[in-house]
Amino acid sequence: MNKEAMQAGNEAMPEISNRRFEREQEGFARPLSVPEGTVLTCSSFFTAHSFSLKDFRGSVTPLGVPIAPHKDRHFVEWETTPAQAKVTTIFTWIGGSQVRPLRPAYPRMAATLIIDGESRLQFPLATIGTEWFVANGGITLGFKARRFQSLVEMPMRWFGIDGISGFYHLQVPAEYLTVGRPLRLRVELAPPREGVETFYYVSPRTDALKVDLAILRDEVVQLQTDLVQLKISHEMLYSQVYPQLFPQRIQGQSVIAHQDETKHLHPANVTVLADGEIVISVREATDHLGLDGRMIAVRSHDNGKTWSRKEVLFDLGNCDHRTAPIFELPNGDWVTTDYRAAGEYTTEGVWDVYACVHGPTLWAAWSTDRGKTWSFADEPMTVPGALYPYAEVERHMIRLPSGRLLVAANYTEAGPDGAMPDFESGYRIAVSHSDDDGRSWQVLSHLPRHPFTVGEATMLRTLSGRILLLSRTQDEGEGWIEKGGLLQSVSHDDGQSWSEWEQTGMSSMNSPGHLLQLQDGRILCSHASRTYPGSIYVTLSHDEGKSWDTAHTRLITNDITNFDTCYPNSGQMADGTIITVWYANLFGKYFVPALIYRAEQL
């Protein structure tokens, strides 16, 4: 059957169905090479975390069960239903593909279709359009798109890989068929191309040709969900066209400090050094979670207007360095906390924090040559009494007038039975101190318990000596109305004791804050929302954190559409100029944006 025949279809079938052709049957019956019930996925990259998939009918797994991570799976293989007759037949299945990032249309990224062990044709991946056809030797493969998930919309690669989904129609001549025997189909991805990532999946649906009320309902629900997300994306992008409609948005100089086509970047921490150099340290890896995480840096010598090429700060290999905010000592040395998460991965490189945390995650590190070489402490930074030797620091340490360094780390407290507690009740925050310029650390104090704290704390010692500490919170779960704001605790004795937590009125919404005392004495909090409307904010305190002027919160940006974004923090240069940076994910690319603006604009 030729292209015109496939487009025209066949006269109406007597039963209600999705059949479009006289000889058409289900093209997916069971997966091969993987356990029964497994969703067939393959990619040119390694997924270290489970993820979910949706086609135009909604979730492709029962009850939204996540798909297991996979490594080196560059093909998918399955059987069709048995051939019903030795005549030219069309086998239909539901599947999808994605290519990242946004790129020129040519040359096309293609996959190979193998039928019963013989390579038969190549077909395009993630080709936008209602339908396409490819043919070779009488075999024709057609695709009819039914859903497109844009690379500027919500799903992040480690949560959901959606792309373009629809119906695949494979026309096979009679000579290739044996009555009662299924076809063995295999799709292979080409070797990865530099700067491009490909993904293909087959939905485990054996009812591609079926139509009933339940199926139509699922398709309508998915369509409505997509329309909501589409409108959010449009609104966020349109907001960039009319900045004058957002007077609370600071109109500074926007720059991209660093970007990468496929390497994940997070979180970006900025440090303004004594000599005026600005350094952004950021974690680079294949994904948000992956054992190949390493710390890189970019530098600026012109107040953030231009940035150097990336340099590797440190990479010990197979340990997933996740963040390292740089702090400069008075003698010019750099000190940081190397949060690395190797103990949260299995031996296969799969992230499984709840099942296999078996090692420490936080280490002291320092450099005496401005980041060219690094030394690491022999002993990790741990919290006695924690469920396991996990501790996490995402923000800069602070220095007291005595020279003592303080840093706040979140850790997991054991549940009543000594096991892993639920996500919302197990996080505590401990403050550690160092009296030898960051070479060794001991726990000094613990913050009060609070059911909302997640950690990722930021600290600041004010000019009067008060120490402020802010904790991130989530925006979901029981008590969600009270959640989503930054919580604050205060110490009046250099971190030895802390007040009960209080709400600040500032947004957290799944992202931590950052504190900076400006040259004029005001305190700047950089904070964000990862949920609608996705934005980066700055809010001032005029009384050293006793209150926050949330009535005059300013916008840094309001165009965040992808959840895998945020973690803003700021620095101030000698001339008073402020730079706020964060990490971002858009168009399938990862990048570190920065806004440069004047303090009087706040």
C-alpha positions in Angstrom: 0.0 0.0 0.0 1.5 3.4 -1.0 1.4 6.7 0.8 -1.8 7.8 -0.8 -3.6 4.6 0.3 -2.3 5.0 3.8 -3.6 8.6 3.9 -6.9 7.7 2.4 -7.5 4.8 4.7 -10.2 2.2 4.1 -14.0 2.3 4.1 -15.5 2.3 7.6 -15.1 -0.8 9.6 -18.3 -2.3 11.0 -17.1 -2.0 14.7 -16.0 1.1 16.4 -12.2 1.2 16.3 -9.1 3.2 15.4 -8.6 1.0 12.4 -7.7 3.0 9.3 -6.8 0.2 6.9 -8.4 -3.0 5.7 -5.7 -5.2 7.0 -4.5 -3.7 10.3 -3.7 -5.3 13.6 -2.0 -4.5 16.9 1.7 -3.8 16.4 2.7 -4.4 20.1 1.9 -7.5 22.0 4.8 -8.0 24.4 8.3 -6.6 25.1 11.4 -8.6 24.5 14.8 -8.4 26.2 13.3 -6.9 29.3 11.0 -8.2 32.0 7.3 -8.5 31.1 5.4 -5.3 31.8 8.5 -3.1 31.3 8.1 0.0 29.3 10.4 -0.1 26.3 12.7 2.9 26.4 16.1 3.5 24.9 18.3 6.6 24.7 21.8 7.8 23.9 22.3 8.8 27.5 22.3 7.0 30.8 19.3 7.7 33.1 20.4 7.2 36.8 17.0 7.9 38.1 13.5 6.4 37.5 11.2 8.5 35.4 7.7 8.7 34.0 6.3 8.8 30.5 3.1 10.1 28.9 1.8 9.7 25.4 -1.4 11.3 24.1 -3.5 8.9 26.3 -1.7 9.8 29.5 0.7 7.8 31.6 2.1 4.7 29.9 2.6 2.8 33.2 -0.1 1.5 35.5 -0.9 4.1 38.3 2.0 6.2 37.1 4.7 3.7 38.3 8.1 5.2 37.4 10.2 3.5 34.8 13.4 2.1 36.1 16.7 3.7 35.2 18.6 2.2 32.3 22.2 2.3 31.2 23.6 1.5 27.7 20.1 0.7 26.4 20.4 1.9 22.8 17.6 -0.3 21.4 14.1 -1.6 22.2 12.7 -4.9 21.0 9.1 -6.3 21.0 6.7 -8.7 19.2 3.6 -7.8 17.3 0.4 -9.8 17.5 0.6 -12.9 15.3 -0.1 -12.3 11.6 -3.7 -13.1 10.8 -3.3 -13.7 7.1 -0.6 -13.9 4.5 -1.6 -10.6 2.9 -0.1 -7.1 3.1 -0.8 -6.0 6.6 -0.3 -2.9 8.7 0.9 -3.2 12.3 0.1 -0.2 14.5 1.6 0.7 17.8 1.9 3.8 20.0 5.3 5.3 20.7 7.3 8.5 20.8 10.7 10.1 20.6 12.7 13.1 21.6 15.8 14.8 20.4 17.6 17.3 22.7 18.4 20.2 22.5 16.6 22.4 20.0 18.8 22.2 16.9 18.7 22.7 13.1 16.3 20.4 11.3 19.1 19.0 9.1 20.8 16.7 9.3 18.0 14.6 10.8 18.5 12.3 13.7 17.3 8.8 12.7 16.8 5.3 14.2 16.9 2.0 12.4 14.0 -0.4 12.2 14.9 -4.1 12.2 12.3 -6.8 11.3 13.0 -10.4 12.2 16.7 -9.7 12.4 17.0 -7.8 9.1 17.7 -4.1 9.0 14.8 -2.7 6.8 14.7 1.1 7.0 15.7 4.2 8.8 13.1 6.7 10.2 13.3 10.2 11.7 13.1 10.9 15.4 11.1 13.8 16.9 10.1 15.2 13.5 7.5 17.9 14.0 4.4 17.5 11.7 1.2 15.7 11.6 2.6 12.7 9.7 5.5 11.3 7.7 6.3 8.2 5.7 9.5 6.3 4.8 9.7 3.2 2.6 12.2 0.6 1.5 11.7 -2.6 -0.5 8.0 -2.6 -0.2 8.0 -2.0 3.6 6.6 1.4 4.7 6.6 3.0 8.1 4.3 5.9 8.8 3.8 8.1 11.8 0.9 10.3 12.8 1.6 12.7 15.6 -0.9 13.1 18.4 1.0 14.9 21.1 4.1 17.2 21.4 5.8 18.2 24.6 7.9 21.3 24.0 11.4 21.7 25.3 10.3 25.0 27.0 7.6 23.2 29.0 7.7 21.6 32.4 9.1 18.0 32.2 12.7 17.7 33.1 14.7 14.8 31.7 15.0 12.9 35.0 11.3 13.2 35.8 9.6 12.8 32.4 10.9 12.4 28.8 7.9 13.0 26.6 8.7 14.5 23.2 6.4 13.6 20.3 4.0 10.7 20.5 1.5 9.2 18.2 0.6 6.2 16.0 3.3 4.2 14.1 1.9 2.3 11.1 4.2 -0.4 9.7 3.1 -1.9 6.3 4.6 -5.3 5.7 4.1 -7.2 2.4 2.7 -10.7 2.5 6.0 -12.4 1.6 7.4 -11.4 5.0 4.5 -12.8 7.0 3.7 -16.3 8.3 0.1 -16.9 9.5 0.1 -17.3 13.3 3.6 -15.9 13.8 4.3 -12.5 15.2 7.0 -10.1 13.8 10.0 -9.4 15.9 10.6 -5.6 15.8 13.7 -3.8 17.0 14.4 -0.1 16.9 18.1 0.9 17.3 19.4 4.4 18.0 22.5 5.6 16.1 25.7 6.1 18.2 25.4 9.4 20.1 26.4 12.5 18.3 28.3 15.3 20.1 25.9 17.8 21.6 22.8 15.8 20.7 20.8 13.3 22.7 18.1 11.0 21.4 15.3 9.0 23.0 12.7 6.5 21.8 10.0 4.5 23.5 7.1 2.1 22.7 4.0 2.4 24.9 3.0 -0.9 26.4 -0.5 -0.5 25.0 -2.0 -3.5 23.3 -5.1 -1.6 22.4 -3.9 1.0 19.9 -6.8 0.0 17.6 -9.4 0.2 20.3 -11.8 3.0 21.0 -14.1 3.2 24.0 -15.3 5.9 26.4 -12.4 5.2 28.9 -9.8 5.7 26.2 -11.4 8.8 24.9 -11.6 10.2 28.4 -7.9 9.6 28.9 -7.0 11.3 25.7 -9.2 14.3 26.6 -7.7 14.6 30.1 -4.2 14.5 28.6 -5.1 17.1 26.0 -6.5 19.4 28.7 -3.4 18.9 30.8 -1.2 19.8 27.8 -3.2 22.9 27.1 -2.8 24.2 30.6 0.9 23.7 30.4 1.0 25.3 27.0 -0.7 28.4 28.3 1.7 28.6 31.2 4.6 28.4 28.9 3.2 31.0 26.6 2.5 33.4 29.5 6.0 33.0 30.8 7.6 33.7 27.4 5.2 36.5 26.6 6.2 38.2 29.8 9.7 38.8 28.3 8.2 40.7 25.4 6.4 43.3 27.6 8.8 44.0 30.5 7.1 47.4 31.0 4.0 45.6 32.3 6.0 44.3 35.2 7.3 47.4 37.0 8.5 45.3 40.0 10.9 43.6 37.7 14.4 44.9 37.8 15.7 46.1 34.4 19.3 45.2 34.6 21.8 43.6 32.2 21.1 40.0 31.4 24.0 37.7 30.5 24.5 34.0 30.1 27.6 33.2 32.2 27.8 29.6 30.9 25.7 27.1 28.8 25.9 23.6 27.6 24.0 21.7 24.9 23.5 18.5 26.9 25.4 18.6 30.2 23.3 19.4 33.2 24.3 22.4 35.4 23.2 23.0 39.0 23.3 24.9 41.3 25.3 28.0 40.4 27.0 29.7 43.3 28.6 33.2 42.8 31.4 34.6 44.8 32.8 38.2 44.4 36.5 38.1 45.4 38.4 40.8 47.2 40.3 41.8 44.0 37.1 42.2 42.0 37.2 38.8 40.2 33.8 37.0 40.2 33.7 33.2 40.2 30.7 31.0 39.6 31.1 27.4 40.7 28.6 25.0 39.3 28.1 21.2 39.1 28.3 19.6 35.6 27.0 16.1 34.8 25.1 14.1 32.3 21.9 14.7 34.4 20.5 16.1 37.5 21.5 12.8 39.1 24.5 11.0 37.9 27.8 9.6 39.3 29.8 11.7 36.8 29.1 15.0 38.6 32.1 17.3 38.8 32.7 20.9 39.8 33.5 23.5 37.2 33.9 27.2 37.3 33.7 30.3 35.1 35.3 33.7 35.9 34.7 37.3 35.1 37.1 40.2 35.4 34.7 42.9 34.1 31.9 42.9 36.7 30.1 40.0 35.1 29.7 41.4 31.6 31.8 38.6 30.0 32.9 35.2 31.3 35.8 32.8 30.7 35.5 29.3 29.3 34.7 26.7 31.9 37.5 25.1 33.9 37.3 22.0 36.0 37.7 22.8 39.7 37.9 19.2 40.9 36.7 15.8 39.8 37.7 12.8 41.9 35.7 10.5 39.7 32.7 8.2 40.4 31.5 10.3 43.4 29.1 12.9 42.0 30.3 16.3 43.3 27.1 18.2 43.6 27.9 21.6 44.9 30.8 23.6 46.2 30.1 27.3 47.1 33.5 29.2 47.2 34.4 31.3 50.3 37.5 33.5 50.3 39.6 33.8 53.4 41.4 37.1 54.3 44.7 35.6 53.1 43.2 34.8 49.7 42.7 31.0 50.1 39.5 29.5 49.0 37.5 27.2 51.2 34.4 25.2 50.3 32.3 22.2 51.3 32.4 19.5 48.7 28.9 17.9 48.8 29.3 14.6 47.0 26.8 11.8 46.8 28.5 8.6 45.8 26.9 6.8 48.7 23.5 7.5 47.3 24.1 5.3 44.2 24.2 1.6 43.6 27.2 -0.1 42.1 25.5 0.2 38.7 25.4 4.0 39.1 21.6 4.2 39.8 20.5 6.8 42.3 18.7 5.1 45.2 19.0 7.2 48.3 16.4 5.4 50.3 17.9 1.9 49.8 21.6 2.3 49.6 23.1 5.3 51.3 26.3 3.7 52.7 28.9 6.4 52.9 29.5 10.1 53.8 28.6 12.9 51.5 30.3 16.0 52.8 34.0 16.9 52.8 36.0 20.0 53.5 38.1 21.3 50.6 40.5 24.2 50.1 42.7 25.8 47.5 45.8 28.0 48.0 46.1 29.0 44.4 42.7 30.4 43.5 41.1 27.2 42.4 43.9 25.7 40.3 44.5 22.8 42.7 42.6 21.5 45.7 43.1 19.6 48.9 40.5 17.5 50.7 40.1 16.7 54.3 40.9 13.1 55.4 37.7 12.8 57.4 34.2 13.7 56.2 31.9 16.2 57.8 29.2 14.2 59.6 26.5 14.7 62.2 26.7 12.3 65.2 23.3 10.6 65.7 22.2 10.9 62.1 20.5 8.0 60.4 23.5 7.6 58.2 26.6 9.7 57.4 24.8 12.0 55.0 25.1 15.8 55.3 24.3 18.4 52.6 25.5 22.0 52.2 24.3 24.1 49.2 25.2 27.6 50.3 28.3 29.6 51.4 29.8 29.4 54.8 30.3 32.5 57.0 33.2 33.8 59.0 33.0 35.3 62.5 35.2 38.1 63.7 37.3 35.6 65.7 38.1 33.8 62.4 35.8 30.8 63.2 33.9 29.5 60.2 30.3 28.3 60.4 28.3 26.3 57.9 24.8 24.8 58.0 24.1 21.3 56.8 20.9 19.4 56.5 20.9 15.7 57.6 18.4 12.9 58.1 17.3 12.0 61.6 16.3 8.4 62.2 12.6 7.6 62.6 11.1 6.1 65.8 12.2 2.6 64.7 15.6 3.6 63.6 14.7 3.4 60.0 14.3 6.0 57.2 11.6 8.5 58.2 9.1 9.9 55.9 10.3 12.7 53.6 8.8 15.6 55.5 9.7 14.8 59.1 13.3 13.5 58.9 15.2 16.6 57.9 17.2 18.4 60.6 19.8 21.2 60.3 23.1 21.2 62.1 25.7 24.0 62.3 29.3 23.0 62.2 32.4 25.2 63.0 36.0 25.2 62.0 38.8 27.0 63.8 41.6 26.0 61.3 40.4 27.8 58.2 38.1 25.0 57.1 40.5 22.1 57.3 38.5 20.3 60.0 35.0 20.7 61.3 32.9 19.7 64.3 29.2 20.1 65.0 28.5 23.1 67.1 24.7 23.2 67.4 21.4 21.9 66.0 18.4 24.0 64.8 15.0 23.4 66.4 12.8 20.7 64.9 10.2 21.9 62.5 7.9 19.7 60.2 8.5 21.9 57.2 12.3 22.3 57.0 14.1 20.7 54.1 17.4 22.3 54.8 19.7 23.8 52.1 20.2 26.6 54.6 21.8 30.0 54.1 23.4 31.9 56.9 24.5 35.5 57.4 26.2 37.3 60.3 24.8 40.9 60.3 26.9 43.9 61.2 25.5 43.9 64.7 26.4 40.3 65.2 23.1 38.5 64.8 23.3 35.4 62.7 20.3 34.7 60.5 19.6 31.3 59.1 16.9 30.5 56.4 15.7 27.1 55.5 14.0 25.9 52.3 10.5 24.3 52.4 8.5 22.4 49.9 5.0 23.4 48.6 3.2 20.1 48.8 1.9 17.5 51.2 -0.2 17.9 54.3 -0.3 21.4 55.6 0.6 22.7 52.1 -1.1 26.1 52.7 1.5 26.9 55.4 4.3 25.5 53.4 6.3 27.1 50.6 7.9 30.0 52.5 11.4 30.5 53.8 11.7 29.8 57.5 14.1 31.8 59.7 15.9 31.1 62.9 18.3 33.6 64.7 21.3 33.1 66.9 22.6 35.8 69.3 25.6 33.8 70.5 27.6 33.1 67.4 25.7 30.0 66.4 25.7 28.1 69.7 21.9 28.3 70.2 19.0 29.2 67.9 15.5 30.7 68.2 12.4 28.8 67.2 11.5 29.0 63.5 9.4 31.8 62.1 7.8 32.4 58.7 9.5 35.2 56.7 6.7 35.7 54.2 9.2 35.1 51.4 8.8 32.4 48.7 10.7 29.2 48.9 8.5 26.9 46.8 11.1 24.1 46.4 14.1 26.3 46.2 16.5 27.7 48.9 17.2 31.3 49.6 20.5 33.2 49.9 21.4 36.0 52.2 23.8 39.0 51.4 24.4 42.1 53.5 24.8 45.0 51.1 27.4 47.8 51.6 24.6 50.2 52.8 23.6 47.8 55.6 20.4 46.4 54.0 20.1 42.6 53.8 19.2 41.1 50.4 17.5 37.8 50.2 17.5 36.1 46.8 14.7 33.5 46.6 12.5 31.8 44.1 9.5 29.8 43.1 9.8 26.6 41.0 6.0 26.5 40.7 3.6 28.8 38.8 4.4 31.6 38.3 8.0 30.5 38.1 10.1 33.4 39.2 13.3 34.6 40.8 12.9 37.3 43.5 14.9 39.6 45.8 13.5 41.0 49.0 15.2 43.5 51.4 15.3 43.7 55.2 16.0 47.2 56.6 16.4 46.0 60.2 18.9 43.1 60.0 16.3 40.4 59.4 13.8 41.4 62.1 11.3 41.9 59.3 11.3 41.5 55.6 9.8 44.1 53.2 7.8 41.6 51.2 5.4 44.5 50.0 8.3 45.6 47.8 9.7 42.3 46.7 11.3 42.7 43.3 11.4 40.4 40.3 14.7 39.2 38.8 12.9 37.2 36.2 9.5 35.7 35.7 10.0 33.3 32.8 10.7 30.0 34.6 8.7 27.2 33.0 10.9 24.2 33.8 11.0 22.9 37.4 14.7 22.1 37.1 15.7 25.7 37.6 16.3 28.2 40.4 18.7 28.3 43.4 19.4 32.0 43.1 22.2 33.8 45.0 23.8 37.2 44.8 27.0 39.1 45.3 28.0 42.7 45.4 30.9 44.3 43.6 33.1 47.1 44.9 31.2 49.8 42.9 27.9 48.7 44.5 26.7 46.7 41.5 24.8 43.5 42.4 24.9 40.3 40.4 22.2 37.6 40.9 22.8 34.2 39.3 20.8 30.9 39.1 20.7 27.8 37.0 18.2 27.2 34.3 16.9 24.6 31.8 15.1 25.7 28.6 15.0 24.5 25.0 16.7 21.3 26.1 19.8 23.3 27.1 21.3 24.0 30.5 22.7 27.4 31.3 23.6 29.8 34.1 21.9 33.2 33.7 22.9 36.3 35.6 21.3 39.7 36.1 23.5 42.7 36.8 21.8 45.7 38.4 22.4 48.7 40.7 21.6 48.6 44.4 19.4 51.7 44.1 17.1 49.8 41.9 16.0 47.6 44.8 
